Amino acid sequence: MVPFAALVLSLLAPSGDTRAPTWVFFDDKDVATAALPAALVERGRELAPRALARRQRVRGDAGVDVRDLAIAEVHLEGVRALGLSIRATSRWLNAVSVEASAADRARLAALPGVTRVSPVARATRIAATTTPVPGPPPDPTYGVALDQLAMLGVPDLHACGLTGAGVVVGVLDSGFALDHAALAGIEVIAAHDFLHDDDVVSDEDGETPGQFLHGSWVLALLAGRHDGFYSGAAPDVAVLLAKTEDVGQEVQIEEDYYVEGLEWIESMGADMSTSSLGYFVWYTTDQLDGATAVTSQAASVALDNGLVMFSAMGNTGPGASTLNAPADTDRLVGVGAVMPDGVIAEFSSRGPTADGRTKPDVCGPGHPVWVPDLGTADQYAQGSGTSFATPLVAGVGALLLQAYPELTPAEMAELLRSTASVAATPDNDDGWGIVQGYVAAGLYCTCTDDDGDGAFAVRCGGDDCDDARAEVHPGAPELCDGLDDDCDGTIPLDEIDGDGDAVWTCDGDCDDADAAAVPGLPESCGDGIDNDCNGLIDLDDPTCAVGTTAADSSGGEVGTGSAATSDPTLDPSGADESSSGSGGAAVEGDAAGCGCGAAASPAMPWWLGILLLCRRRRWA
């Protein structure tokens, strides 16, 4: 069988007046320094909130920079003044593409602000076919797709609740039609045709019949569902569909539409993307370094913005360094294809990259693979190619993003590689091996998170030291609650109740070695302790200076109540103060009429009572 969707690249070498797609790169965005902050704020408002939140989380900044600004109108006007129409634009690369002749290219290069002019890389698709064949005995859940999903551990991931719910995937391909039973239920958030600049992503008048086929097959492998007959890897994802490839027999696929589609998908709030388009002939082997090809440059910006990316390695193996761009990009997951026995398919493109990095990253089933027979309403056929392995692996990525939604592109790539079938011995044939989705999911499928804080319980191998409290987990801020909130094995000293009064230093206990000092405790006058923790002790505390009874004083020496206590146990002389007349009557001359009096013990000097009375009267 001919490997499906193999891509052969060629550069048109236009001569004379022949016009060919051409990149025009500019030097700046023509925004004054003073106006830049406002321009960035405005661009941030234009992005989907989901996209901006992703960027801010991954980048750790405002999420918008000068790359996001529109191309300066002065540059666009210069291009149009030459009588040229703009095909595609790239904010990230600060470039436009146009149909230009050799003379046009010379004039473009001479324009103010133009840094370089270069051809748009192209690819010609080898004719692709699928073959209807008798299917295996149908699985009651997955139908004919069981084996290809089981190779990646997908049924086990579904069994622990991972189906892609809540994840948004952008798909860049040739077109899409949702008429087949396996495609009818897919949630499409938005779709755009970058070939015709409209929102029709199925076949249109004048297009080669079957334009929609490849993209529809890819979409089914990612997200299809036909209960009891077929399933994609992540049937509950929502999708953004970008039509970026023309599959006409004489029409070549151009990278400018890919770049434009990728920028759209990222700005619309996708969490990840999958694509089976690649370029390698125009870019020589020594340029496949993840930084030279235009598609790789655009992919790098998308990855910087937190978009997890999957891309087919290509179908031009088995030679070394036969990979495509943008699969050469670091942090992007380049996917190779294996056969049912796990052996790498001969056609699957190989690494390494020009700068010596191992590629592919991982592999998935790609020869043969069950896909919908799109000439029918509900039948299935088989096809082959890394472009089929890629959406299956991307589907596993979507399931992992559901489990761990804060994974960055680099973390996703590392998670898939480190848990793949030959992770210990990676090479440039099948990379780190076949994806093992259930292993990659780890504790999500084998442990519990009862409090829903994203950390798993210690009892089943996790690191959440208290899985009944959502505020307690590794990395949580310490609260004033007497708990090890961040699970680092220690409770801060100011949260330890040293005196057993149920109040911590962080909560206002001014003396955690003495239970007689607690915020809100009545001040006990004369005991030398700041009982209520207000910073004032004994007679310095207004409580002791005004309205305090002898019961609140030390030894009953000073009474400040409206009537003296009648408790003889508080009188050193043993006399009943209420009968002595020493505390009940108002002090003569007391303007406040507070009924205060001094009940000095026989041992108290007369002058000390007067001193205390005068001090008290100043505070009354």
Legacy VTK file of the C-alpha trace (Angstrom):
# vtk DataFile Version 3.0
C-alpha trace
ASCII
DATASET POLYDATA
POINTS 620 float
0.000 0.000 0.000
1.294 3.475 -0.821
2.041 5.395 2.371
-0.802 7.832 2.910
-0.317 11.575 2.547
3.423 11.518 1.868
4.616 15.033 1.061
7.238 15.855 -1.537
8.536 19.418 -1.478
9.821 21.476 -4.313
10.793 25.062 -4.830
9.479 26.718 -7.924
12.327 28.589 -9.518
10.396 31.297 -11.327
11.975 32.895 -14.333
11.013 35.809 -16.477
7.548 37.114 -15.671
6.353 33.929 -13.941
4.749 34.844 -10.648
5.219 32.681 -7.596
4.282 32.992 -3.920
6.908 35.116 -2.199
7.548 36.132 1.405
8.243 39.802 2.162
9.732 40.422 5.625
9.704 43.842 7.323
11.964 45.423 9.914
9.504 46.848 12.456
5.853 47.415 13.343
6.161 51.217 13.052
4.780 51.844 16.546
6.214 54.730 18.555
7.708 53.814 21.911
5.188 55.980 23.747
2.288 54.320 21.933
3.503 50.739 22.417
1.939 50.016 25.840
-1.526 51.054 24.675
-1.143 49.073 21.448
-0.251 45.942 23.400
-3.214 46.369 25.726
-5.524 46.720 22.752
-4.118 43.586 21.115
-4.591 41.698 24.365
-8.283 42.595 24.250
-8.529 41.166 20.736
-7.213 37.752 21.749
-9.597 35.111 23.009
-9.570 35.247 26.831
-8.571 31.583 26.854
-5.549 32.356 24.655
-4.458 35.278 26.809
-4.795 33.244 30.011
-2.713 30.413 28.514
-0.003 32.818 27.417
0.155 34.535 30.789
0.331 31.209 32.629
3.129 29.804 30.474
5.086 32.975 29.798
4.690 34.582 33.211
4.121 38.047 31.743
1.286 40.103 30.261
0.991 37.583 27.437
1.360 40.097 24.603
4.441 41.549 22.940
5.378 43.427 19.789
5.175 40.224 17.706
1.407 40.269 18.206
0.885 43.696 16.669
-0.464 44.078 13.156
1.912 44.697 10.269
2.451 48.414 9.809
0.092 49.950 7.282
2.968 51.876 5.716
4.588 48.548 4.774
1.348 47.154 3.348
0.802 50.292 1.321
4.287 49.981 -0.157
3.520 46.450 -1.361
0.129 47.392 -2.786
1.649 50.375 -4.581
3.545 47.876 -6.730
0.223 46.456 -7.908
0.575 43.277 -5.819
-2.186 41.595 -3.828
-1.455 40.199 -0.417
-2.063 36.447 -0.058
-1.375 35.893 3.628
-0.047 37.826 6.600
1.970 36.827 9.660
2.079 39.122 12.666
4.583 36.851 14.396
7.063 36.881 11.502
6.232 40.482 10.493
5.778 39.309 6.931
3.288 39.026 4.079
3.182 36.743 1.080
2.380 37.891 -2.452
2.386 36.484 -5.988
5.507 38.071 -7.432
7.624 37.861 -10.575
11.390 38.246 -10.645
10.980 41.952 -11.408
8.447 42.305 -8.602
10.818 40.680 -6.166
13.546 43.130 -7.043
11.192 46.063 -6.471
9.954 44.561 -3.201
13.500 44.155 -1.908
14.132 47.849 -2.573
11.144 49.054 -0.504
11.883 50.955 2.724
11.537 48.670 5.738
11.902 45.409 3.792
14.608 43.191 5.299
14.434 40.261 2.866
12.396 38.570 0.166
12.268 34.776 -0.168
10.144 32.118 -1.880
7.252 30.499 -0.082
8.123 26.824 0.407
5.761 24.403 -1.322
4.743 20.785 -1.125
3.098 18.489 -3.634
0.964 15.768 -2.155
1.408 12.238 -3.492
-1.977 10.769 -4.356
-3.483 9.139 -1.278
-5.937 6.303 -1.077
-7.739 4.267 1.507
-8.763 0.687 1.022
-12.090 -0.727 2.194
-11.369 -4.092 3.806
-13.334 -6.433 6.046
-13.011 -5.271 9.629
-12.144 -7.340 12.687
-14.914 -8.589 14.984
-16.437 -5.347 16.248
-15.655 -4.259 19.781
-18.854 -3.141 21.547
-17.275 0.197 22.435
-14.543 0.980 19.915
-15.532 -1.079 16.906
-12.745 -1.452 14.342
-10.586 1.171 16.121
-9.874 -0.941 19.215
-6.389 -2.193 18.298
-4.977 1.172 17.213
-6.302 2.841 20.352
-5.182 0.018 22.639
-1.598 0.340 21.361
-1.555 3.831 22.919
-3.421 2.908 26.122
-6.465 4.954 25.163
-9.197 2.576 26.437
-7.576 2.591 29.890
-7.458 6.390 29.864
-11.127 6.529 28.935
-11.877 4.110 31.773
-10.441 6.541 34.324
-12.543 9.425 32.971
-10.222 11.010 30.417
-12.015 11.666 27.124
-10.681 15.123 26.205
-13.537 17.057 27.787
-12.702 20.728 28.205
-9.722 20.641 25.824
-9.683 22.687 22.588
-7.626 21.338 19.675
-6.766 23.218 16.491
-6.516 21.062 13.349
-4.686 22.350 10.261
-5.412 20.325 7.136
-6.961 20.137 3.680
-10.623 20.530 4.596
-13.344 18.900 6.630
-16.798 17.441 6.135
-18.846 16.095 9.028
-21.370 13.954 7.159
-20.032 10.556 8.201
-21.486 8.956 11.336
-18.099 9.077 13.077
-17.842 12.859 12.563
-21.382 14.080 13.029
-21.141 14.680 16.773
-17.846 16.585 16.931
-18.050 20.007 18.614
-16.683 22.639 16.230
-16.033 25.999 17.900
-15.000 27.811 14.702
-13.690 27.059 11.207
-11.897 29.080 8.534
-10.730 28.440 4.981
-7.422 30.242 4.459
-7.341 29.339 0.768
-10.457 31.338 -0.018
-10.649 33.504 3.111
-14.094 32.296 4.127
-15.544 29.982 6.763
-16.406 27.083 4.445
-14.012 24.233 5.193
-15.746 21.541 3.144
-15.396 21.296 -0.648
-16.310 24.434 -2.590
-17.117 25.041 -6.238
-14.032 24.901 -8.385
-11.982 22.806 -5.975
-10.627 19.369 -6.711
-13.230 16.828 -5.591
-12.168 15.189 -2.360
-10.447 18.271 -0.929
-12.092 17.459 2.392
-10.921 13.826 2.611
-7.561 14.025 4.361
-8.636 16.526 7.008
-11.776 14.527 7.741
-9.779 11.335 8.248
-7.410 13.159 10.598
-10.330 14.658 12.503
-11.946 11.242 12.951
-8.739 9.757 14.347
-8.534 12.618 16.816
-12.144 13.055 17.908
-14.509 10.737 16.022
-17.209 8.699 17.719
-19.634 6.102 16.382
-20.640 3.983 19.350
-19.905 0.322 18.840
-18.311 0.949 15.442
-15.521 3.522 15.787
-13.801 5.983 18.110
-11.078 8.560 17.928
-8.587 8.964 20.753
-10.249 12.008 22.351
-13.949 12.001 21.422
-14.951 14.826 23.772
-12.536 17.533 22.642
-13.791 20.690 20.940
-12.018 21.719 17.743
-10.960 24.714 15.677
-10.689 23.780 12.002
-8.232 25.548 9.689
-8.327 24.675 5.987
-4.780 25.418 4.803
-3.973 22.858 2.076
-5.063 22.578 -1.541
-4.877 18.957 -2.707
-5.377 19.608 -6.418
-3.234 17.426 -8.663
-1.387 20.426 -10.102
-1.671 22.770 -7.166
1.045 22.906 -4.572
0.585 23.392 -0.841
2.166 26.569 0.411
3.532 27.265 3.868
2.108 30.782 4.145
-1.411 29.409 4.645
-0.099 27.099 7.351
1.502 30.025 9.203
-1.646 32.124 8.920
-3.795 29.227 10.117
-1.516 28.504 13.066
-1.662 32.108 14.255
-5.458 32.013 14.018
-5.734 28.765 15.989
-3.492 30.081 18.757
-5.272 33.437 19.009
-8.666 31.716 19.160
-7.710 29.951 22.384
-6.719 26.425 21.363
-4.847 24.432 23.984
-2.997 22.389 21.367
-2.739 21.796 17.629
-2.162 18.878 15.286
-0.997 19.009 11.696
0.268 16.578 9.074
1.804 19.152 6.730
5.556 19.319 6.322
8.371 20.812 4.228
11.815 19.386 3.607
13.123 19.603 0.017
13.237 23.379 -0.325
14.947 23.498 3.040
18.193 21.597 2.786
19.092 19.039 5.428
21.437 21.441 7.187
18.552 23.929 7.555
16.262 21.514 9.406
17.449 22.866 12.733
14.116 23.977 14.196
14.892 27.633 13.561
15.396 28.212 9.834
12.199 27.057 8.122
9.408 29.625 8.210
6.932 27.060 9.549
9.371 26.170 12.339
9.823 29.829 13.215
6.062 30.256 13.488
5.778 27.052 15.515
8.400 28.364 17.950
6.308 31.462 18.629
3.194 29.347 19.150
5.126 27.131 21.563
6.407 30.203 23.412
2.765 31.176 23.837
1.988 27.816 25.441
0.349 26.030 22.499
1.118 22.301 22.708
1.900 21.098 19.177
1.973 17.750 17.345
3.275 17.383 13.788
3.895 14.472 11.439
7.507 13.524 10.767
6.726 12.793 7.117
6.652 9.740 4.872
10.073 9.940 3.206
12.028 7.430 5.317
13.984 5.352 5.958
16.996 7.578 5.278
18.613 9.652 8.007
17.462 13.259 8.490
14.463 12.869 6.186
12.168 14.669 8.621
9.969 17.605 7.656
9.674 21.107 9.029
8.093 22.013 11.413
8.638 18.578 12.999
12.258 19.680 13.477
11.160 22.256 16.066
12.229 21.762 19.672
9.344 21.284 22.182
7.016 20.314 19.316
6.098 16.607 19.399
7.230 15.060 16.103
5.354 11.808 15.452
6.534 8.747 13.535
4.510 5.713 12.430
4.746 2.071 13.514
3.087 -1.114 12.307
0.791 -3.320 14.445
3.787 -5.285 15.748
5.396 -2.065 16.994
8.139 -1.980 14.358
8.798 1.384 12.746
7.206 1.706 9.305
9.761 1.897 6.518
8.249 5.086 5.103
8.326 6.944 8.447
10.807 9.837 8.234
13.848 9.770 10.459
16.029 12.188 12.406
18.263 13.672 13.585
17.760 17.398 13.150
20.559 19.487 11.687
21.627 20.565 15.176
21.820 16.956 16.374
18.568 16.526 18.296
16.848 13.138 18.278
13.651 12.940 16.235
10.971 11.675 16.130
9.883 12.340 19.683
7.419 9.439 19.806
5.504 7.078 17.525
1.956 5.876 17.090
0.095 3.383 14.899
0.346 4.435 11.264
0.317 1.373 9.002
-2.442 0.392 8.586
-4.974 2.557 10.444
-8.769 2.418 10.428
-10.512 5.584 9.231
-14.041 6.387 8.028
-14.839 5.425 4.455
-16.007 8.893 3.469
-17.737 7.613 0.363
-20.290 6.019 2.681
-22.411 7.163 5.588
-21.116 4.729 8.190
-18.489 2.316 6.813
-14.738 2.141 7.460
-11.516 1.638 5.494
-7.764 1.495 6.091
-4.984 3.911 5.215
-1.372 4.575 6.200
1.013 7.401 7.017
2.572 9.485 9.755
-0.298 11.877 9.140
-2.559 9.172 10.592
-0.289 8.387 13.519
-0.134 12.064 14.463
-3.801 12.729 15.349
-3.923 9.496 17.357
-0.929 10.603 19.420
-2.314 14.146 19.611
-5.525 12.652 20.982
-3.538 11.096 23.819
-2.020 14.530 24.381
-5.534 15.956 24.731
-6.410 13.331 27.339
-3.283 14.242 29.299
-4.151 17.948 29.080
-7.533 17.129 30.574
-5.743 15.412 33.456
-3.000 18.024 33.811
-4.282 21.254 32.213
-1.231 23.320 33.141
1.250 21.249 31.135
3.506 23.453 29.015
4.640 22.356 25.543
8.042 21.325 26.900
6.433 19.406 29.772
4.059 17.586 27.420
6.918 16.536 25.144
8.967 15.335 28.099
6.036 13.469 29.657
5.323 11.568 26.445
8.988 10.794 25.795
9.860 9.730 29.324
6.983 7.242 29.493
7.198 5.852 25.938
8.127 2.261 25.116
11.889 2.694 24.608
12.451 5.780 26.746
15.746 4.436 28.054
17.262 3.968 24.591
15.943 6.629 22.186
17.192 6.724 18.598
16.466 8.508 15.333
14.216 5.782 13.933
11.367 5.685 16.438
12.568 8.282 18.955
11.563 7.419 22.507
9.123 4.831 21.199
5.401 4.185 21.164
3.291 6.425 23.379
2.106 4.736 26.578
-0.821 6.926 27.527
-1.845 5.158 30.703
1.700 5.275 32.048
1.948 8.967 31.170
-1.298 9.697 33.039
0.348 8.356 36.180
-1.416 9.099 39.443
-4.465 10.551 37.733
-5.594 7.030 36.936
-4.080 5.173 39.897
-4.563 7.538 42.844
-7.194 9.858 44.315
-7.654 13.592 44.660
-10.615 13.717 47.021
-10.404 17.450 47.687
-10.015 18.403 44.009
-6.933 20.550 44.522
-4.968 18.878 41.721
-2.638 16.994 44.068
-2.918 13.299 44.802
-3.097 11.662 48.212
0.038 10.422 49.948
-1.642 7.106 50.711
-1.578 6.108 47.034
1.758 7.556 46.026
0.928 11.239 45.727
2.306 14.187 47.667
-0.864 15.765 49.093
-0.363 15.473 52.858
-4.055 16.170 53.573
-6.338 15.116 50.733
-9.434 16.202 52.663
-8.517 19.917 52.604
-8.262 21.702 49.255
-6.141 24.456 50.806
-3.456 21.926 51.766
-1.202 20.650 48.966
2.376 21.054 47.739
3.026 24.626 46.681
0.053 26.057 48.584
0.638 29.265 50.540
0.970 28.863 54.288
-2.133 30.074 56.113
-2.491 30.908 59.792
-4.309 27.676 60.598
-1.875 25.453 62.476
-1.522 23.142 59.444
1.314 22.218 57.113
-0.468 23.896 54.188
2.373 23.500 51.671
3.126 19.888 52.673
6.820 20.577 53.231
6.818 18.525 56.438
6.980 21.460 58.846
4.486 23.766 60.532
5.732 27.365 60.808
6.728 28.352 64.339
4.116 31.086 64.465
1.425 28.457 63.860
2.478 26.206 66.762
0.312 26.619 69.900
3.022 26.404 72.530
0.851 27.228 75.531
-2.224 25.230 74.553
-4.600 28.197 74.509
-5.801 27.411 70.933
-4.433 30.734 69.609
-1.300 30.964 67.418
1.278 33.725 67.318
0.267 34.438 63.707
-3.289 34.979 64.995
-2.281 37.497 67.640
-1.091 35.485 70.661
1.423 37.890 72.192
2.979 35.271 74.483
2.678 31.711 73.231
4.464 30.443 76.332
1.738 31.683 78.692
-1.911 30.627 78.413
-2.868 33.679 80.485
-2.085 35.901 77.489
-4.645 35.553 74.698
-6.406 38.142 72.535
-9.850 38.775 74.050
-8.965 37.499 77.525
-9.975 39.940 80.343
-7.028 41.902 81.679
-6.073 40.652 85.160
-4.810 43.786 86.822
-1.613 43.521 88.784
-0.306 40.190 87.452
2.376 41.748 85.259
0.950 40.065 82.128
-0.601 41.616 79.043
-3.554 39.244 79.318
-5.598 40.630 76.417
-2.551 41.153 74.161
-3.336 44.805 73.515
0.216 45.915 74.324
-0.662 47.394 77.757
-0.022 45.790 81.141
-1.883 46.243 84.417
-2.469 49.923 85.264
-1.202 50.994 81.834
-4.263 49.209 80.467
-7.429 51.336 80.594
-9.301 48.275 81.817
-7.345 48.401 85.075
-7.416 52.175 85.319
-11.173 52.646 85.128
-14.101 50.437 86.172
-12.095 47.488 87.518
-13.176 45.743 90.701
-10.911 44.632 93.465
-11.353 41.125 92.169
-9.424 42.229 89.092
-6.650 43.827 91.135
-3.606 42.314 92.725
-4.221 41.288 96.347
-7.283 43.549 96.686
-5.067 46.562 97.329
-6.824 48.865 94.901
-10.525 48.885 94.212
-11.906 50.822 91.288
-15.449 49.549 91.095
-18.652 51.288 92.054
-18.738 49.051 95.118
-15.965 47.195 96.850
-15.951 43.423 96.755
-17.499 41.638 99.679
-15.223 38.598 99.297
-13.105 38.552 102.472
-10.661 36.138 100.904
-9.347 38.987 98.766
-8.678 41.244 101.776
-5.274 40.618 103.415
-6.693 41.648 106.765
-9.507 39.135 106.481
-12.034 41.941 107.076
-15.239 42.250 105.083
-14.565 45.294 102.906
-18.269 45.957 102.429
-18.635 46.559 106.177
-15.442 48.566 106.489
-16.848 51.361 104.355
-13.574 51.648 102.493
-14.831 51.128 98.981
-18.515 51.921 98.498
-18.804 55.643 98.897
-17.955 58.083 96.148
-14.740 59.941 96.712
-15.518 63.479 97.742
-14.499 65.979 95.162
-14.485 63.460 92.318
-16.089 65.418 89.520
-16.735 62.285 87.565
-18.692 60.809 90.438
-17.188 57.420 89.714
-17.573 56.154 93.244
-13.888 55.306 93.386
-12.003 54.734 96.576
-8.703 53.340 97.803
-8.730 50.328 100.076
-5.129 50.207 101.127
-3.853 47.351 103.254
-2.340 48.228 106.620
1.069 47.858 105.076
0.418 50.334 102.224
2.034 53.752 102.806
-0.491 56.557 102.845
1.265 58.384 100.039
1.063 55.402 97.663
-2.724 55.343 97.842
-2.886 59.043 97.011
-0.445 58.526 94.114
-2.505 55.699 92.646
-5.732 57.654 93.057
-4.299 60.688 91.295
-2.894 58.569 88.454
-6.249 56.879 88.017
-8.164 60.145 88.033
-6.060 61.479 85.145
-7.252 58.525 82.989
-10.875 58.542 84.130
LINES 1 621
620 0 1 2 3 4 5 6 7 8 9 10 11 12 13 14 15 16 17 18 19 20 21 22 23 24 25 26 27 28 29 30 31 32 33 34 35 36 37 38 39 40 41 42 43 44 45 46 47 48 49 50 51 52 53 54 55 56 57 58 59 60 61 62 63 64 65 66 67 68 69 70 71 72 73 74 75 76 77 78 79 80 81 82 83 84 85 86 87 88 89 90 91 92 93 94 95 96 97 98 99 100 101 102 103 104 105 106 107 108 109 110 111 112 113 114 115 116 117 118 119 120 121 122 123 124 125 126 127 128 129 130 131 132 133 134 135 136 137 138 139 140 141 142 143 144 145 146 147 148 149 150 151 152 153 154 155 156 157 158 159 160 161 162 163 164 165 166 167 168 169 170 171 172 173 174 175 176 177 178 179 180 181 182 183 184 185 186 187 188 189 190 191 192 193 194 195 196 197 198 199 200 201 202 203 204 205 206 207 208 209 210 211 212 213 214 215 216 217 218 219 220 221 222 223 224 225 226 227 228 229 230 231 232 233 234 235 236 237 238 239 240 241 242 243 244 245 246 247 248 249 250 251 252 253 254 255 256 257 258 259 260 261 262 263 264 265 266 267 268 269 270 271 272 273 274 275 276 277 278 279 280 281 282 283 284 285 286 287 288 289 290 291 292 293 294 295 296 297 298 299 300 301 302 303 304 305 306 307 308 309 310 311 312 313 314 315 316 317 318 319 320 321 322 323 324 325 326 327 328 329 330 331 332 333 334 335 336 337 338 339 340 341 342 343 344 345 346 347 348 349 350 351 352 353 354 355 356 357 358 359 360 361 362 363 364 365 366 367 368 369 370 371 372 373 374 375 376 377 378 379 380 381 382 383 384 385 386 387 388 389 390 391 392 393 394 395 396 397 398 399 400 401 402 403 404 405 406 407 408 409 410 411 412 413 414 415 416 417 418 419 420 421 422 423 424 425 426 427 428 429 430 431 432 433 434 435 436 437 438 439 440 441 442 443 444 445 446 447 448 449 450 451 452 453 454 455 456 457 458 459 460 461 462 463 464 465 466 467 468 469 470 471 472 473 474 475 476 477 478 479 480 481 482 483 484 485 486 487 488 489 490 491 492 493 494 495 496 497 498 499 500 501 502 503 504 505 506 507 508 509 510 511 512 513 514 515 516 517 518 519 520 521 522 523 524 525 526 527 528 529 530 531 532 533 534 535 536 537 538 539 540 541 542 543 544 545 546 547 548 549 550 551 552 553 554 555 556 557 558 559 560 561 562 563 564 565 566 567 568 569 570 571 572 573 574 575 576 577 578 579 580 581 582 583 584 585 586 587 588 589 590 591 592 593 594 595 596 597 598 599 600 601 602 603 604 605 606 607 608 609 610 611 612 613 614 615 616 617 618 619
